[in-house]
Amino acid sequence: MIELVRLAGKIVLVTGAGSGIGRATAILCAREGARVIAADISLEPASGQLAVQADVSDSEQVQAMVQRAIQEYGTIDVLFNNAGIAVRQTVAEQSEQDWDRVIQVNVRSVFLCSKYTIPHMMARGGSIINMASVVGITGVRNRAAYSTSKGAIVALTRNMALDYAQYGIRVNCVCPGFTETPLTRGLLSNPAAVAKLTALHPLGRLGRPEDIAAAVLFLASDEAAWITGVALPVDGGFTAGHATDV
Ligand SMILES: NC(=O)c1ccc[n+]([C@@H]2O[C@H](COP(=O)([O-])OP(=O)(O)OC[C@H]3O[C@@H](n4cnc5c(N)ncnc54)[C@H](O)[C@@H]3O)[C@@H](O)[C@H]2O)c1
């Protein structure tokens, strides 16, 4: 029996691959036949992947990361711009330093990683998947900088999709609902918060890293060959509306 693998021979660069959604996606892509470059600021890579330590908000480190990938594999077919950080604050509470850091790690990183990867994709096309969030589409309280950063990613995704369609480079983003990862561990250690958050997801549970990885794999693969410029909610219905029966 022939085993179908959806990313056979593809070179996939995943940022923020040391944990959570990035780690799950790197593992899934490798299982689907890809050679994976797993980049993170602090990294314990899954076995079999090329691990590269890089702060993706730093231009020199991003350039070195892309160079390493090209030296090793000659090209990059898929870029998953996943690394990100979150803070829970309103505008008045937020320090200027925290604001800048969130924008740097969540937005500047996508600009930098894309800027230095795209020239290597232009000859034969590729797929870029950016990490946005439901808070890039709809409001959630106490997330001033974070939701701004994710809204920017939705807009940047559309713009990049238009700019690079002519090169066969597809650019999409995923917008996860609340997902159980180290990023949300603090919030989800409070049972009352878990109950409230779960009720906001009509499918009745929070996300798992594998739920998001499956959507990224689809957008990375040739099955999504005619999809570009979309912001795909992967959110158990969070953005569909209110789950209460009125
Ligand atoms: N967990 C959720 O509920 C949720 C929901 C929507 C969107 N997201 C987004 O998903 C992405 C992944 O988050 P996660 O939940 O898996 O969190 P996580 O904390 O488990 O993973 C994030 C990874 O990014 C890395 N990272 C952080 N700053 C970096 C930098 N400057 N350079 C390189 N790597 C860096 C971290 O070391 C970590 O390994 C983030 O962009 C996050 O905003 C998460």
PDBQT file of the ligand as one rigid body, heavy atoms in Angstrom, charges set to zero:
ROOT
HETATM    1  N1  LIG A 301      -2.484  29.371  22.836  1.00  0.00    +0.000 N 
HETATM    2  C1  LIG A 301      -3.495  30.134  22.378  1.00  0.00    +0.000 C 
HETATM    3  O1  LIG A 301      -4.589  30.165  22.945  1.00  0.00    +0.000 OA
HETATM    4  C2  LIG A 301      -3.285  30.948  21.118  1.00  0.00    +0.000 A 
HETATM    5  C3  LIG A 301      -4.426  31.466  20.488  1.00  0.00    +0.000 A 
HETATM    6  C4  LIG A 301      -4.271  32.222  19.337  1.00  0.00    +0.000 A 
HETATM    7  C5  LIG A 301      -3.008  32.466  18.840  1.00  0.00    +0.000 A 
HETATM    8  N2  LIG A 301      -1.908  31.954  19.477  1.00  0.00    +0.000 N 
HETATM    9  C6  LIG A 301      -0.601  32.243  18.910  1.00  0.00    +0.000 C 
HETATM   10  O2  LIG A 301       0.057  31.034  18.605  1.00  0.00    +0.000 OA
HETATM   11  C7  LIG A 301       1.460  31.249  18.605  1.00  0.00    +0.000 C 
HETATM   12  C8  LIG A 301       2.125  30.151  19.396  1.00  0.00    +0.000 C 
HETATM   13  O3  LIG A 301       1.680  30.241  20.722  1.00  0.00    +0.000 OA
HETATM   14  P1  LIG A 301       1.559  29.006  21.727  1.00  0.00    +0.000 P 
HETATM   15  O4  LIG A 301       0.229  29.115  22.340  1.00  0.00    +0.000 OA
HETATM   16  O5  LIG A 301       1.986  27.748  21.066  1.00  0.00    +0.000 OA
HETATM   17  O6  LIG A 301       2.593  29.497  22.831  1.00  0.00    +0.000 OA
HETATM   18  P2  LIG A 301       3.961  28.913  23.403  1.00  0.00    +0.000 P 
HETATM   19  O7  LIG A 301       4.415  29.907  24.406  1.00  0.00    +0.000 OA
HETATM   20  O8  LIG A 301       3.768  27.488  23.800  1.00  0.00    +0.000 OA
HETATM   21  O9  LIG A 301       4.928  28.914  22.136  1.00  0.00    +0.000 OA
HETATM   22  C9  LIG A 301       5.479  30.109  21.626  1.00  0.00    +0.000 C 
HETATM   23  C10 LIG A 301       6.906  29.819  21.236  1.00  0.00    +0.000 C 
HETATM   24  O10 LIG A 301       7.451  31.006  20.647  1.00  0.00    +0.000 OA
HETATM   25  C11 LIG A 301       8.764  31.171  21.132  1.00  0.00    +0.000 C 
HETATM   26  N3  LIG A 301       9.163  32.563  21.050  1.00  0.00    +0.000 N 
HETATM   27  C12 LIG A 301       8.699  33.602  21.799  1.00  0.00    +0.000 A 
HETATM   28  N4  LIG A 301       9.340  34.735  21.479  1.00  0.00    +0.000 NA
HETATM   29  C13 LIG A 301      10.222  34.404  20.490  1.00  0.00    +0.000 A 
HETATM   30  C14 LIG A 301      11.186  35.134  19.758  1.00  0.00    +0.000 A 
HETATM   31  N5  LIG A 301      11.372  36.440  19.961  1.00  0.00    +0.000 N 
HETATM   32  N6  LIG A 301      11.919  34.475  18.834  1.00  0.00    +0.000 NA
HETATM   33  C15 LIG A 301      11.751  33.148  18.629  1.00  0.00    +0.000 A 
HETATM   34  N7  LIG A 301      10.864  32.402  19.290  1.00  0.00    +0.000 NA
HETATM   35  C16 LIG A 301      10.104  33.025  20.225  1.00  0.00    +0.000 A 
HETATM   36  C17 LIG A 301       8.726  30.671  22.577  1.00  0.00    +0.000 C 
HETATM   37  O11 LIG A 301      10.028  30.351  23.053  1.00  0.00    +0.000 OA
HETATM   38  C18 LIG A 301       7.800  29.464  22.444  1.00  0.00    +0.000 C 
HETATM   39  O12 LIG A 301       8.537  28.274  22.190  1.00  0.00    +0.000 OA
HETATM   40  C19 LIG A 301       1.675  32.655  19.162  1.00  0.00    +0.000 C 
HETATM   41  O13 LIG A 301       1.906  33.554  18.086  1.00  0.00    +0.000 OA
HETATM   42  C20 LIG A 301       0.349  32.966  19.830  1.00  0.00    +0.000 C 
HETATM   43  O14 LIG A 301       0.085  34.344  19.885  1.00  0.00    +0.000 OA
HETATM   44  C21 LIG A 301      -2.018  31.187  20.599  1.00  0.00    +0.000 A 
ENDROOT
TORSDOF 0
